[in-house]
Amino acid sequence: MGRGGRGGGRGGREPLPRSVQVSKKLSYLLRHGAEKEGLELDASGFVNVQEILDNRNIRSLKVSFDEVRDIVRENDKQRFSMVPVVAPAEVDGGDQPPLPSNDPKDWKIRANQGHSLKVESEGLLQPITVDNIPETAVHGTTHAAWPLIVASGGLKPMGRNHVHFASGLPVGFMSIQDLNEDTAAAPPVISGMRKSSTILMFLDVRKAMEAGMKFGTSDNGVILTEGNDKGVVPLDFFKRVEDRTGMGVLVEDGRVVKEAPKEWAGKGKGKGKG
């Protein structure tokens, strides 16, 4: 099955909840399928909501404007942003909020991150500079993917435009450093890492930036980079890589200190996706 995530028909299992089906269709269109489906994203990745509702992928589910608005507002990972087509007018030196509108033609929507479609980073992301370097940038991956990441020398976008990092750990995650040093844990993040991750890769963003890599932050707080000139975030720039299932620290200060068990390589097709 392609990335479109066509809802229903899950091998005899219960169909996905409607909100998940609609969210998956929106993700497909706004991240991957817009060009194929005849939709044109602007420089910041937005497309008119009416055009989305008229698209066959969304029309097949008879999605309403209210449903789209609710999904944008309530999505647990804040995957989407929706803004008025016309910016608020300036009145008496201040911003006049636009009147509420239920006309989808008056709104545009985008995916905040995860694109394989070409979207200019300048319009999509808030640049990270030496003045706003995040304290934490962590990538979550799997046992199956880890040997491939090591063999390739680092993380690659794997068909997307960027490698993704979370600005902290999801609920229930704890790093080895926090356990050993009784460090105050950062607030849990809502996006940027799968909860199925078994390997945590902590990046030294400052060191990577000094080497020329550019970083930005999406509207839902995900830290993104295209990597170096070869499209890679090398292992050299990772402060620490640790296994959550008992193996401990695998990489420290860019150096592999513990080899992964051979059985990890046989756990399936790992991609090391950003």
C-alpha positions as CSV (number, residue, x, y, z in Angstrom):
1,M,0.0,0.0,0.0
2,G,1.3,3.5,-0.8
3,R,1.7,6.4,1.5
4,G,-1.9,7.5,0.8
5,G,-3.1,5.5,3.8
6,R,-6.4,4.6,2.2
7,G,-8.7,3.9,5.2
8,G,-10.5,0.6,5.7
9,G,-9.7,-2.8,4.5
10,R,-7.1,-3.6,7.2
11,G,-6.8,-7.4,6.7
12,G,-10.0,-8.1,8.6
13,R,-9.4,-5.7,11.4
14,E,-11.7,-3.0,12.5
15,P,-11.6,0.0,10.1
16,L,-9.7,3.1,11.3
17,P,-11.7,5.8,13.1
18,R,-13.0,8.3,10.6
19,S,-10.8,11.1,12.0
20,V,-7.8,9.0,11.4
21,Q,-8.9,8.1,7.9
22,V,-9.4,11.8,7.1
23,S,-6.1,12.8,8.7
24,K,-4.2,10.2,6.7
25,K,-5.8,11.4,3.4
26,L,-4.8,15.0,4.3
27,S,-1.3,13.9,5.2
28,Y,-1.0,12.1,1.8
29,L,-2.1,15.1,-0.2
30,L,-0.2,17.8,1.7
31,R,3.0,15.9,2.2
32,H,3.4,13.6,-0.8
33,G,0.6,13.5,-3.4
34,A,-0.4,17.1,-4.2
35,E,1.4,17.3,-7.5
36,K,0.1,13.9,-8.6
37,E,-3.4,15.0,-7.6
38,G,-3.3,18.3,-9.5
39,L,-2.9,20.5,-6.4
40,E,-0.4,23.3,-6.2
41,L,1.3,24.1,-2.9
42,D,2.5,27.7,-2.4
43,A,6.1,28.4,-1.3
44,S,5.1,27.8,2.3
45,G,3.4,24.5,1.6
46,F,-0.2,25.8,1.8
47,V,-3.1,24.9,-0.5
48,N,-6.7,26.3,-0.5
49,V,-9.0,24.2,1.7
50,Q,-11.8,24.3,-1.0
51,E,-9.3,22.6,-3.4
52,I,-8.6,20.0,-0.8
53,L,-12.3,19.3,-0.3
54,D,-12.9,19.0,-4.0
55,N,-10.1,16.5,-4.4
56,R,-11.2,12.9,-5.1
57,N,-9.3,11.5,-2.1
58,I,-11.2,13.7,0.3
59,R,-14.5,13.8,-1.6
60,S,-14.7,10.0,-1.5
61,L,-15.2,10.3,2.3
62,K,-17.6,13.3,2.0
63,V,-15.5,15.3,4.3
64,S,-16.9,18.6,5.6
65,F,-15.1,21.9,6.3
66,D,-15.9,21.5,10.0
67,E,-14.3,18.1,10.0
68,V,-11.1,19.5,8.5
69,R,-11.1,22.4,11.0
70,D,-11.6,20.0,13.9
71,I,-8.8,17.7,12.8
72,V,-6.4,20.6,12.5
73,R,-7.3,21.8,16.0
74,E,-7.5,18.4,17.7
75,N,-4.8,16.3,16.0
76,D,-2.6,14.9,18.8
77,K,0.7,15.7,16.9
78,Q,-0.5,19.0,15.5
79,R,0.4,17.9,12.0
80,F,-1.5,20.6,10.2
81,S,-1.8,24.4,10.2
82,M,-4.8,26.3,8.8
83,V,-4.8,30.1,8.3
84,P,-6.9,32.7,6.5
85,V,-6.1,33.3,2.8
86,V,-6.1,37.0,3.4
87,A,-3.9,38.3,6.2
88,P,-5.6,40.5,8.9
89,A,-5.9,44.1,7.9
90,E,-4.1,46.8,9.9
91,V,-6.5,49.1,11.7
92,D,-5.2,52.1,13.8
93,G,-1.8,50.6,14.0
94,G,-3.0,47.2,15.2
95,D,-4.1,44.0,13.7
96,Q,-7.8,43.5,13.1
97,P,-8.6,39.8,13.4
98,P,-10.5,38.5,10.4
99,L,-14.2,37.8,10.8
100,P,-14.9,34.1,11.4
101,S,-15.6,32.4,8.1
102,N,-17.2,29.1,7.3
103,D,-16.3,29.3,3.6
104,P,-13.4,26.9,2.9
105,K,-12.3,29.2,0.0
106,D,-11.3,31.7,2.7
107,W,-8.8,29.3,4.3
108,K,-5.6,27.5,3.4
109,I,-4.0,24.4,5.0
110,R,-0.6,22.8,5.1
111,A,1.2,19.9,6.7
112,N,3.7,21.2,9.2
113,Q,6.5,18.6,8.4
114,G,7.1,15.3,6.8
115,H,7.1,16.4,3.1
116,S,8.5,14.5,0.2
117,L,7.1,17.2,-2.1
118,K,9.5,20.1,-2.6
119,V,8.6,22.9,-0.2
120,E,11.0,25.8,0.4
121,S,12.4,25.5,4.0
122,E,12.3,29.3,4.3
123,G,8.5,29.4,4.1
124,L,7.9,26.3,6.1
125,L,10.3,26.5,9.0
126,Q,11.5,29.0,11.6
127,P,15.3,29.1,11.2
128,I,17.5,27.9,14.1
129,T,20.4,30.3,14.8
130,V,23.1,30.5,17.4
131,D,20.6,32.5,19.5
132,N,17.9,29.9,19.6
133,I,19.7,26.5,19.5
134,P,17.4,23.9,21.2
135,E,18.7,22.2,24.3
136,T,17.5,18.8,23.0
137,A,17.2,17.4,19.5
138,V,16.6,13.6,19.6
139,H,15.7,11.2,16.8
140,G,13.9,8.0,17.6
141,T,14.5,4.9,15.5
142,T,14.3,1.1,15.8
143,H,16.6,-1.9,16.4
144,A,16.1,-3.0,12.7
145,A,17.1,0.4,11.4
146,W,20.1,1.0,13.6
147,P,22.6,-1.3,11.8
148,L,21.7,0.3,8.5
149,I,22.2,3.8,10.0
150,V,25.6,2.8,11.3
151,A,26.6,1.2,7.9
152,S,25.5,4.4,6.1
153,G,27.4,6.7,8.5
154,G,24.3,8.5,9.8
155,L,20.7,9.5,9.3
156,K,19.2,10.2,5.9
157,P,15.8,11.7,5.0
158,M,14.8,8.5,3.2
159,G,12.5,10.0,0.6
160,R,11.5,13.0,2.6
161,N,13.0,16.5,2.5
162,H,14.3,16.5,6.0
163,V,15.6,14.4,8.9
164,H,13.3,14.9,11.9
165,F,14.2,15.5,15.5
166,A,12.0,16.0,18.5
167,S,12.8,18.8,21.0
168,G,12.3,16.3,23.9
169,L,11.0,12.9,24.7
170,P,7.4,11.6,24.5
171,V,5.4,10.8,27.6
172,G,6.8,7.7,29.3
173,F,10.3,8.0,27.7
174,M,13.4,8.6,29.9
175,S,17.0,8.9,28.8
176,I,19.8,7.1,30.5
177,Q,21.4,10.4,31.4
178,D,18.3,11.5,33.2
179,L,18.2,8.3,35.2
180,N,21.9,8.4,36.1
181,E,22.2,12.1,36.9
182,D,18.7,12.8,38.3
183,T,18.4,15.5,35.6
184,A,15.1,17.4,35.5
185,A,13.3,15.9,32.5
186,A,12.1,18.3,29.8
187,P,8.3,18.6,29.1
188,P,7.1,15.7,26.9
189,V,6.8,16.5,23.2
190,I,3.8,15.9,21.0
191,S,5.5,15.3,17.7
192,G,8.8,14.4,16.1
193,M,9.2,10.8,17.3
194,R,7.3,7.6,17.1
195,K,6.3,6.0,20.4
196,S,7.6,2.7,19.0
197,S,11.2,4.0,19.0
198,T,13.7,1.8,20.8
199,I,16.8,3.8,19.9
200,L,17.3,7.4,21.0
201,M,19.8,9.5,19.1
202,F,20.7,12.8,20.8
203,L,22.2,15.3,18.3
204,D,24.8,18.1,19.1
205,V,23.0,20.8,17.1
206,R,25.6,23.4,17.8
207,K,28.4,21.2,16.5
208,A,26.4,20.3,13.4
209,M,25.6,23.9,12.7
210,E,29.3,24.8,13.1
211,A,30.0,22.2,10.3
212,G,27.5,24.0,8.0
213,M,24.3,22.2,8.5
214,K,21.1,24.3,8.6
215,F,18.2,23.6,10.9
216,G,14.6,24.9,11.3
217,T,11.6,24.3,13.5
218,S,8.1,23.5,12.2
219,D,4.9,25.0,13.6
220,N,4.4,21.8,15.7
221,G,7.9,22.0,17.2
222,V,9.7,19.4,15.1
223,I,13.4,20.2,14.4
224,L,14.3,19.6,10.8
225,T,17.4,19.5,8.7
226,E,18.4,18.5,5.2
227,G,21.7,17.3,6.5
228,N,25.1,18.0,5.0
229,D,26.0,18.4,1.4
230,K,25.5,14.6,0.9
231,G,22.1,14.7,2.6
232,V,23.3,12.9,5.7
233,V,23.4,13.8,9.4
234,P,26.7,12.0,10.3
235,L,27.1,9.9,13.5
236,D,30.0,12.2,14.3
237,F,27.6,14.9,15.4
238,F,25.7,12.8,18.0
239,K,26.4,13.4,21.6
240,R,24.9,10.0,22.6
241,V,22.9,7.2,21.1
242,E,21.2,4.8,23.6
243,D,19.0,1.7,23.5
244,R,15.8,1.8,25.6
245,T,15.7,-2.0,26.0
246,G,18.8,-2.6,28.1
247,M,21.9,-2.3,25.8
248,G,22.8,1.1,27.2
249,V,24.9,3.7,25.4
250,L,25.8,2.7,21.8
251,V,27.4,5.9,20.7
252,E,29.2,8.6,22.8
253,D,30.6,11.8,21.4
254,G,30.3,10.6,17.8
255,R,32.0,7.3,18.5
256,V,30.4,3.8,18.4
257,V,31.2,2.3,21.9
258,K,29.0,-0.8,21.7
259,E,28.1,-2.9,18.7
260,A,24.5,-3.9,18.2
261,P,23.5,-7.5,18.6
262,K,23.5,-9.4,15.3
263,E,19.8,-10.3,15.7
264,W,18.8,-6.6,15.3
265,A,19.8,-6.7,11.7
266,G,17.3,-9.5,11.1
267,K,14.2,-7.8,12.6
268,G,12.9,-6.5,9.4
269,K,13.4,-3.8,6.9
270,G,14.6,-0.7,8.8
271,K,14.9,2.5,7.0
272,G,16.4,4.9,9.5
273,K,13.8,7.4,8.3
274,G,14.0,11.0,9.3
